Amino acid sequence: MSLYRPVKIGNLQLDGNLFLAPVAGYSDRAFRNICVRGGANFCYTEMVSMEALTRGSDKTAGLMRRAPNEKAYAVQIFGGNPEVMEKGAKMVLEATNCELIDINCGCPVPKIIKSGAGSELTRNPEKLYKIAAAVVKAVEGKVPVTVKIRSGWDAQNLTWKEAADAAIQAGCKAITIHPRTRAQGYEGKADWSILADLVKFADGRLPIFGSGDAFSPQEAKAMLEETACSAVMFARGAMGRPFIFRQSRQLLETGSFDEIPPKESIQAGFDELDLLSADIGEKAACLEMRKRFCAYSKGVPGGGALRKEIVQSSSRADYQKTFAPILNS
């Protein structure tokens, strides 16, 4: 059986198993658009606060917009109150026509945890069950509900199995695990053996997706081989490398993959800038793209010098001047 294969999540059928993870401050529709073009089979929005949505936040509503080329996409939501999550999930479906709702049960950021959301839910399976069940009730079978968890709170409190069981009992249709603890944050190494153990624990009842330390096509292949997970989620690995999905598919299907020419990579950055400018205005988009163009410039000859100019850029013209030698090559 090919490592690159279709995935079924409840009533949702996807052509392949290479996904863009929900990344706060990054996976807006402009970036997702570029990732779909780069071969992503499915993308998740950055996490959306249900407290903010139910209070009428326009900014929050904007986070949920579909990218122009997304045939299917997921909205990731977070919150610590089952009633608010139920109400918010109904609002998500009314506002977006998304194909899936994912619940964040893994974010390690202190302010998210203090609200009773994120990693707090991985370590509190009873609460995770109540929230997941409330969201499942809200969607009335219209779309699948999934969760993303961590391995636990810290090395002494690994609660992934209890959290996964709670999600399954609540009616969730897939589980993604980032096998680091809340205490690790994004440091150290993701423990893929926990991902493999979760696949065995699920025992075919629902698909399990892996996230964490997939920074290259080779690592995506290794994750699929070593853990038997159903799909790989790229997060930091896709930043500045939106073609990693296409390259990974090539590797999985043929055993090798093509390198992306610097010109093609930088042009993708400009396409992202243009859509982002249309959404939030050129000035704000150009400031946001500083970090993103820095990511695009990694591995490009003279990247260090480019980054010194990138962090000073505040208009499209500035970026065009900086990248002219590459774009005109």
N, C-alpha and C positions, 0 to 999 in steps of 0.2 A: 504494500500500500504506500502510495506517495506521501511524503511528509507535507507537501503542499496539497491541501484538500478542502472541500467544502465544509461548512460548519452549520449545524442547525441549532438554534436557540429558541426553544419553545416553537412558536409558529413562524419564526423568522429564519429564512434560508439565505446563507451568504455563500458567495462563490469561492472564497478562499479564507485562509486562517492567519493573515498578517494584518494586525490592527494597530491603529494609533491610540495610545492611552490618553485618558483625560489628564491634561497637564495645566495646572493653575497658571494663569498669566501667559499662556502660550498657545493652547489648542483652540484658538478662536477660529471663526469660519474662514478667514484668509489663509491661515496655516493649514487647516484641514483641506481646503481646496487644492493646495499645492501637494499635499500628501496623497490625496486621491489620484491626482495626476501622476504622482510618483509610484503608484501601484498599491496603495493601501486598500484593503478590502472593506474596512469598516473603521469609522472614527468616532471618538467620544468628545463631547464638549468639555471645556473646563468645568469644574464643579460649580453648581448653581445653588445658592442659599434659598431654601424654602421659606425661611423666616422673611427674607427680603422680598421674595416673589409675592408672598401672600400679603405683604404690606404695600404692594404696588410699585416696586422699584423698576423704573424704566431701564436702568443699566443692566439689571439682572435679566430682564426679558431679552435684551439684546444679545446676551451670552448664548442664547438658545437657538439663534437663527441657523437655518440650514445653509451649507455652502452651495454655490451654484451647481456643482457637479456631483453632489452627494445623492445617490439613489436611495441609500439608507444610512441613518446615523443614530447615535445614542445621545441622550441628554443625561449627564450625571448630576445627581442631586445630593444635598446633604442637609442634615438637621437632627436635633435631638428630641423632638416632640412628635409622637406618633400622629396626633390629630393634625398638626401643622403639615407634616409630611403627606398625610392623606389628602388634605385640601390642596397642597402645592402640586402633588402629582396630577390631580385632575386638571389644574390650571396649565401644567406643562402640555398635556395632551390637547387641550383646547387651543393653546397658542402655537403649537409646533407641528403636529402630525409626525412626530419622531417615531422611529420603528422600535425603540427600546428605551427603558428607563433603568439606569444603574444607580445604586445607592453607595455612596462613599462611606466605607466603614474602616478606612485605613489611614487617612491623613494624619501625620504626626505633629502638625502645627499647633502650638499651645492654645491659641484663641479658638481654634476649631474644637479641640478636645474640651475646653472649658464650657462650650455650648452643649456638651453631651453628644457630640457627633464625632466623625472620623474614627481614629484608633480607639476611642472610648467604647465604641460599639464592638470592636473585635474582642475586647477584654470583658465585655458585659453581654454575653450571648442572649440572656433573657430580654434585654432591651433591644438588641438587634432583631430578635424574633418579632417583637411588638411593632417595631418600625417597618420591617420588611412586610409583615402581614398587613399592615395598614396601607402600604403602597400597592401591594398585590390586590387588595380589596378595591382601592381607588381606580385602578386601571380596568377592572372588570373583564380581564382576559383580552383586551384590545391589543396590548403589546406585552412582550415578556419583561419581567422585572429581574434584574441581576444584582449582585453585590460585589464589591471589591474590598478584600480584607488584607490584614497583615498577619504575620506569623504569631504575634502576641504583643504584650506590653513591653516586656524585657526578656532577657535570657531565662529568667526564673519563672516566667509566666507566659508560656506558649499556649495560647487558647484557640489556635486556628481550627482544631478539630471541632470544638464545641461551637465556635462561630459558624463554621460550615454546616454543621448539623442543624443549627437554628435557621439558617437561610433555606436549607432544603425543606425543613418542616413548614416554613412560612410560605412555600410555593415558588421560590426563586428558580429560574430556569438556567442559570449559569453562575459560576463563581470565578472571579479573578483573584489570585493571590500574589502579593508582592512579598516574597519571603524574607523580609527584614522585620525586626521588631520596631515598635514605636520608639524605643530608646536609641536604636541605631540611626533613625532618620534615614538619610541617604548615604550614610558612611558604611565602611566595612564592605563585606561581600554578601550578596543575596544567597541564601541557602536553598539551592535548587532541590536538595533532597527532601525538603518539606513540601515543595511543589509536587514532587513525585509521590510522596506519601498521601497528599490530598487527592491526587488522581486515583490512587488505590482505594482510599476511603470512599470516594464518590461512587466507585465501582459501576460506572456507566449510567448512573441515575441522571446525571446532567453533565454538560461539558465543563472542563476546568481550563482556565486560561492563565498563562504565566506572564509575569511582569517582573522586571528587575535584572539589570546587567545584560540586556540585549543591546549591545552597542555596535554590532556588525552582523552581516549575513551569516558568518561562521558561527557566531554565538546564538543566533536564532535557530540555526540547524542543530546545534548542540543541545539547546533547551528542548526542542521537540524530540530528539533522539534519547536524551538522558531521562526525561520525565514522563514521556507519553502524553503530555498535555495536548489539548485540542487546538490551541492557538497561542501565538506569541503577541504580546503587546509591547510596542516600542514607545518609550517616553523620551528620556534624554538622548537616546540613540538616534532619534529622528530629527533632533534640533540641528538645523543647518545641513541636514542630510535627508531631505524628503524622498530621495530616490532609493532609500535603504529597503523599501518594500519591494520594488521592482528587482533590485539586486538579489534580495533574499529569495524571491520566487525563482529567479534564474538559477541560483545555487541549488535550491531544493529540487528543481526539475532537470537540470543539466550537469550539475557538479562544478560549475564555474559561473562567474558573473563579470559583466563589463564595468570598468571604472567610468565615472562620470567626469567629462571634461569640465575644467573650471568655468568656462564660458556658460555652459548649460546650467551649472549650479548657481552662478551669480544671477543669470537671467531669471531663474526661478525666484530668487530673492526679490527682484524688481516686480515680478508678477504678484508676489505676496504683498509687497508695499502698495501696489496700485489698488488691490481690493481692500486692503486695510484703510487706505486713504479715503476710499469711497464710503467706508463705514464710519470712520471716526475723524476724518479730516486729515489733510496732509501733514500739518505740524505735529499733531499727536502721533500719527502713524510713523513719521520719520524719527521721532524720539524713541518710540517703541522698537523700531527696526534696528537701532544701534546694537542691541544685544543679539538680535537675530542675524544681522549681517556679520557680526563678529563670528558667529557660529558658522555661517556660510563660508567665511574666509579661511577657516581651519583647513590645513592641507594644501592651500593654494600657495604657489611660489610667492615669496615676499609677504606672506600673511601678517607678520608682525608689524611691518610698516603700514600695511593697509588698515590694521585695527587702530593704529594711532590716529588715522584720518577718520575712520568710521565713528569713533566716539566723539568727534567734533562736528559731525554732520547733522544738519537740522532741516535739510530740504532735499527733494528729489534731485535737484541739480547738483547738490554737494555729492550725493552718492554716485551720480553719473560721472562726475569729474574723477572721483576716487577710483572707480572701476573701469574707466575708459580704456586703459591698456589691455584689460582682459576682454571686455566686450567687443573691442575693435580688432582683436587678434585674429 
